[in-house]
Amino acid sequence: MLMVLRSVARSSVAGVREWTCANVLAIVALLLFAARGRIPDVLSIDVANLLFLGAPALMLAGFERHLGRRAPYRALAALVTASTVALGIFHYGVDAMAVRVALSSFFHGIVCVAMAWGLRPWAHPDRARYPIRFAFGAALTLAAAHAVRAVMYASHHDAQVTLFDSSPVNLVCFALGTLALPGLTLGAVMMANAGLIGQARYAAEHDHLTGAWSRRAFFGRAERAHADAVRRGGPLSLLIFDVDHFKAINDTHGHAVGDQVLADLVARTGTVLRGDVCARLGGEEFAVLLPDTDADAAVRLADELRRTLERADVAGAGAGVVRFTVSVGVASLDEGESLESLLQRADAALYAAKRGGRNQVQDARATEDVGETLA
Ligand SMILES: Nc1nc2c(ncn2[C@@H]2O[C@H](COP(=O)(O)OP(=O)(O)OP(=O)(O)O)[C@@H](O)[C@H]2O)c(=O)[nH]1
């Protein structure tokens, strides 16, 4: 499992350090348990128990950190300490191995229940489903197995038992104990990998400066929206807009303020066109796809966007503010029209808006009518 964890060790995934330490503790603990009789009891019993209790506690801490929460280190340390003291009492006070096993299982059960509760899939709808379900299932199974084991050993506390008895119960418990951490670790690594894949996909699909969809993602979505509109015969509109005199903003206020204007523009666009895909086509040019929106509604939305951006204040250099405007081209899909042609018409409308004096919306239908009249 340590080798499996190495695959994500160099990533910045939260929790990997705790999961790795948990596995190291468990391995050392199992080696100490196995050396019973050949090394002092304090090592093979007390230290081994302490490490063995620390392992699930660290697994839980790792999951909590991975899920973006603070790990409850103090509560876990208190629980591990209290359990170690209790185990010590049943070693040095009354030497009762069955009680020690029951106590240890009780502790593991509590930690596994807390782990399962933190991992409950319905509380994390935005995460990849299978990894979190797997980890949740592993934690629950372990909690149940430890509960059964705790009850069985507690009810036979006066029997002479050893961890390596070949009774069926002992064998099942031993198998579960051996599979416990690997099962949880596998779930953890799956979650870490799903997170890394999600991050990579986000980076590929989004512009890092503004958070808008990337050009590549936009064209993928545009193709799907176009195919959908053609199949259903529904409307599809497209806005392409560009910041006016953006070079002057950069020259006057600096590139950093120019960047801030672009990020601000995308954030404000999101408030006007909720749920619709805003993409950065390049430089200071953006596009928004409007499925199920006809030409008139698209022009109204475009003008609402233009007016919203016109009113926006962005902090400029010093105490000054920067105002900016956009020019917008709007086109709606004609019957049988290709996506390429729709894009070209929206682009032509944008340049008509620029030529017309900027800070305005141009409807492709109007620019085409003018073109036809002139021809
Ligand atoms: N700050 C910043 N500037 C950028 C970025 N990408 C492109 N630019 C700048 O955007 C400017 C675009 O200038 P132009 O193409 O001349 O357009 P404009 O000044 O907006 O003029 P019109 O579009 O005709 O209104 C250039 O100066 C680019 O350097 C970016 O990510 N950040």
PDBQT file of the ligand as one rigid body, heavy atoms in Angstrom, charges set to zero:
ROOT
HETATM    1  N1  LIG A 401      -3.790  42.304 -19.496  1.00  0.00    +0.000 N 
HETATM    2  C1  LIG A 401      -3.947  41.458 -20.510  1.00  0.00    +0.000 A 
HETATM    3  N2  LIG A 401      -3.931  41.894 -21.781  1.00  0.00    +0.000 NA
HETATM    4  C2  LIG A 401      -4.109  41.024 -22.788  1.00  0.00    +0.000 A 
HETATM    5  C3  LIG A 401      -4.312  39.655 -22.552  1.00  0.00    +0.000 A 
HETATM    6  N3  LIG A 401      -4.464  39.024 -23.731  1.00  0.00    +0.000 NA
HETATM    7  C4  LIG A 401      -4.372  39.987 -24.692  1.00  0.00    +0.000 A 
HETATM    8  N4  LIG A 401      -4.164  41.197 -24.131  1.00  0.00    +0.000 N 
HETATM    9  C5  LIG A 401      -4.002  42.496 -24.757  1.00  0.00    +0.000 C 
HETATM   10  O1  LIG A 401      -5.207  42.891 -25.368  1.00  0.00    +0.000 OA
HETATM   11  C6  LIG A 401      -4.916  43.912 -26.297  1.00  0.00    +0.000 C 
HETATM   12  C7  LIG A 401      -5.824  43.778 -27.499  1.00  0.00    +0.000 C 
HETATM   13  O2  LIG A 401      -5.628  44.910 -28.281  1.00  0.00    +0.000 OA
HETATM   14  P1  LIG A 401      -6.350  45.104 -29.683  1.00  0.00    +0.000 P 
HETATM   15  O3  LIG A 401      -6.478  43.806 -30.392  1.00  0.00    +0.000 OA
HETATM   16  O4  LIG A 401      -5.630  46.200 -30.372  1.00  0.00    +0.000 OA
HETATM   17  O5  LIG A 401      -7.790  45.526 -29.326  1.00  0.00    +0.000 OA
HETATM   18  P2  LIG A 401      -8.378  46.726 -28.487  1.00  0.00    +0.000 P 
HETATM   19  O6  LIG A 401      -7.335  47.647 -27.971  1.00  0.00    +0.000 OA
HETATM   20  O7  LIG A 401      -9.290  46.148 -27.472  1.00  0.00    +0.000 OA
HETATM   21  O8  LIG A 401      -9.214  47.497 -29.548  1.00  0.00    +0.000 OA
HETATM   22  P3  LIG A 401     -10.644  47.121 -30.139  1.00  0.00    +0.000 P 
HETATM   23  O9  LIG A 401     -10.857  45.648 -29.925  1.00  0.00    +0.000 OA
HETATM   24  O10 LIG A 401     -10.568  47.457 -31.571  1.00  0.00    +0.000 OA
HETATM   25  O11 LIG A 401     -11.648  47.912 -29.409  1.00  0.00    +0.000 OA
HETATM   26  C8  LIG A 401      -3.427  43.752 -26.660  1.00  0.00    +0.000 C 
HETATM   27  O12 LIG A 401      -2.724  44.881 -26.157  1.00  0.00    +0.000 OA
HETATM   28  C9  LIG A 401      -3.019  42.505 -25.886  1.00  0.00    +0.000 C 
HETATM   29  O13 LIG A 401      -1.692  42.596 -25.379  1.00  0.00    +0.000 OA
HETATM   30  C10 LIG A 401      -4.294  39.205 -21.182  1.00  0.00    +0.000 A 
HETATM   31  O14 LIG A 401      -4.472  38.030 -20.861  1.00  0.00    +0.000 OA
HETATM   32  N5  LIG A 401      -4.136  40.143 -20.211  1.00  0.00    +0.000 N 
ENDROOT
TORSDOF 0
